Amino acid sequence: MISPTKPIDTAAAAHERVYRALRTQVMHGELRPGESLTLRGIGKQFDVSMTPAREAVRRLVAEGALFLSSSGRVSTPELSNDRIEELASLRAMLEPELASRALPRAHFALIDRLENINHGVSQMVARHDAIGYIRMNLEFHRTLYLRAQAPAILAMTETVWLQLGPTMRELYGRLNRKEPPYHHKLILAALKAGDEPGLRLAVRTDVTQGLRMLKG
């Protein structure tokens, strides 16, 4: 006897869809620091009721991607200098470790993939596309770090990226980039040479140098 198909939990599916989409928007800098959000606006944007919108916001507040004030106002975080320094320090600890763990598995196919992504980063710079730049830059790092086979460290790293998303948008405007990040070339060179100290240094410098320019 064939069992009846289990009904789809539409409320849970809607909540997950809104959460994932909003999370991506924040991480890629599509929302600026301090930008306000409303449950009604989120519901209208994603064509859902207030409940999935509220649940998505609750999860993102817990992850530090959104800020909930005592008055109930929801916004993207505006990071203080101390907070920027703290998150930069976390990147400096986590990402060189991921790169180091990925190095033994960094075969030619991975390096070719990273070079192609870095070409995409160059195209976004040429187009002055801040959001595209942030998206491709994170893809470059995530593609390398997935080879580390360290999901807990990668999850912590992505939470840091999420909290920094709007700030990275501000940083892009301040840097006024005209070419891709120089340290990506050093990362690729270290991967090709199997140079672990050089790789750790290139990654650490790449992920912290720009952020510290925001302080002051």
HUBELTA-V432601 format. One record per helix or strand of 2 or more residues. SS is the DSSP state (@ for helix, = for strand). FROM is the first residue (numbers start at 0). TO is the last residue. Records with the same first field share a line. If there is no record, write none. Layout:
SS: FROM-TO ; FROM-TO
This chain:
@: 9-26 ; 38-45 ; 49-61 ; 80-102 ; 107-125 ; 129-147 ; 150-174 ; 181-192 ; 195-207 ; 210-213
=: 35-36 ; 65-67 ; 73-75
